[in-house]
Amino acid sequence: MTTPLDFLFFFNNIMLGVGLAMDAFSVSLANGMNEPRMCVRKTCLIAGVFAIFQALMPLAGWFCVHTLLAYFQIFEPFIPWIALALLGFIGGKMLWEGITCKPSEKKDEPCSCTARLGIGALLLQGVATSIDALSVGFTIAEYDAFAAVLAALLIALVTFIICLMGVLIGRKLGNFIAGKAGILGGIILIIIGLNIFITGVF
């Protein structure tokens, strides 16, 4: 049966994208605060990575529902624990570096030991903030393959825009709270991890 691609389809999936992107937005905000002089290319890379993961996870969930439902249901309870572990590790590292960092002697320079977000940490953030979107596979389970891919693309587009805004806002805030941005960013990541864990388990 072909899924109708009507207004309701687009509206529902755009709203779904907004909801799913909130954690990624907060992490993007933290990344921007931690690196206020981030270049445009890296800003777009961060938003792009989050968008890709937010698109892939619902598709993976959709695939699991249609092929490996029993195995997916076994894995699902561990999702909040994985998100907590990943964000707790990254946030804790950022928090520690922010606390132990000595401010630069020059006012217009950021802390010399401010951690730059590497591709490995960014990928971990992408997994941690999107892994709960696997459950969206149940939400879009009635879609045919084309509609599921289109829904994932809509979610990716919404996520990219929201995360781009998050990084840009974070960069502005980082300029005002230089020296403390790493601490605040780390706290934000840990809180997000706890929120995913609490809502997922309880």
VENSULRA-V362857 format. One record per residue. SS is DSSP state (H for helix, E for strand, C for the rest). PHI is phi in whole degrees, -180 to 180 (* if undefined). D_CENTER is the distance of its C-alpha to the mean C-alpha in Angstrom with 1 decimal. Layout:
# VENSULRA-V362857
ss = <SS	SS>
phi = <PHI	PHI>
d_center = <D_CENTER	D_CENTER>
This chain:
# VENSULRA-V362857
ss = <C	C	C	C	C	C	H	H	H	H	H	H	H	H	H	H	H	H	H	H	H	H	H	H	H	H	H	H	H	H	H	H	H	H	C	C	C	C	C	H	H	H	H	H	H	H	H	H	H	H	H	H	H	H	H	H	H	H	H	H	H	H	H	H	H	H	H	C	H	H	H	H	H	H	H	H	C	C	H	H	H	H	H	H	H	H	H	H	H	H	H	H	H	H	H	H	H	H	H	H	C	C	C	C	C	C	C	C	C	C	C	C	C	C	C	C	C	C	H	H	H	H	H	H	H	H	H	H	H	H	H	H	H	H	H	H	H	H	H	C	C	C	C	C	H	H	H	H	H	H	H	H	H	H	H	H	H	H	H	H	H	H	H	H	H	H	H	H	H	H	H	H	H	H	H	H	C	C	C	C	H	H	H	H	H	H	H	H	H	H	H	H	H	H	H	H	H	H	H	H	H	C>
phi = <*	-80	-75	-69	-94	-100	-57	-62	-60	-68	-62	-61	-78	-67	-65	-63	-62	-62	-63	-70	-82	-64	-65	-65	-61	-64	-68	-62	-59	-63	-63	-65	-66	-75	-139	-63	-102	-60	-76	-62	-61	-71	-58	-68	-63	-61	-62	-66	-63	-63	-63	-63	-66	-68	-83	-70	-64	-61	-64	-63	-64	-61	-63	-64	-61	-87	-130	-126	-55	-63	-70	-64	-66	-70	-75	-53	-62	-86	-56	-61	-67	-65	-62	-63	-64	-67	-70	-64	-66	-65	-65	-64	-64	-65	-64	-62	-66	-69	-73	-86	-72	-99	-62	-68	-70	-92	-66	-89	-112	-73	-54	-65	-107	-62	-71	-91	-69	-88	-65	-63	-65	-64	-64	-63	-63	-61	-66	-62	-85	-115	-63	-71	-73	-56	-66	-65	-55	-71	-66	-104	-61	-80	-72	-78	-61	-63	-65	-65	-66	-63	-62	-64	-67	-64	-62	-63	-63	-63	-63	-60	-64	-66	-71	-60	-64	-62	-64	-64	-65	-62	-62	-63	-66	-62	-67	-87	-119	-52	97	-111	-62	-62	-66	-64	-62	-63	-62	-60	-63	-65	-63	-62	-60	-64	-65	-61	-65	-64	-68	-78	-92	-104>
d_center = <33.0	31.2	28.4	29.4	27.2	28.3	26.9	25.6	23.6	21.8	21.5	20.1	17.4	16.4	16.2	14.3	11.7	11.8	11.4	8.5	6.6	7.6	5.3	2.7	6.4	7.6	6.0	7.2	10.2	10.8	10.7	13.1	15.3	15.7	16.8	18.6	20.6	17.8	19.3	18.5	17.9	15.2	13.6	13.6	12.5	9.2	8.7	10.4	8.5	5.2	8.1	10.0	8.0	7.6	11.3	12.4	11.5	13.7	16.2	16.5	17.0	19.5	21.2	21.5	22.9	25.5	26.4	25.4	25.1	26.9	24.7	21.4	22.8	23.7	20.2	18.4	19.5	17.9	14.3	13.9	15.8	13.6	10.4	12.7	14.3	11.5	10.0	13.6	14.8	12.6	13.1	16.7	17.3	16.2	18.2	21.2	21.3	21.2	24.0	26.1	25.7	28.9	28.8	30.3	33.9	33.3	31.8	30.1	28.3	25.1	25.4	26.6	24.4	21.1	18.6	17.3	13.9	15.0	13.8	13.9	11.7	9.1	9.5	9.3	5.9	5.0	7.4	6.8	3.8	5.8	9.1	10.4	10.4	13.3	15.4	15.2	17.6	20.2	19.6	20.3	22.8	25.7	24.5	26.3	24.7	24.7	23.3	20.4	19.6	20.1	17.8	15.0	15.8	15.8	12.3	11.3	13.5	12.3	8.6	10.1	12.4	10.4	8.0	11.4	12.9	10.6	11.5	15.1	15.5	14.3	16.8	19.5	19.0	19.0	22.4	23.8	22.7	23.3	23.9	21.9	18.5	17.6	18.8	16.9	13.6	14.2	15.3	12.2	10.0	12.9	13.2	9.8	10.7	14.1	13.2	11.5	14.6	17.1	16.2	16.0	19.2	21.3>
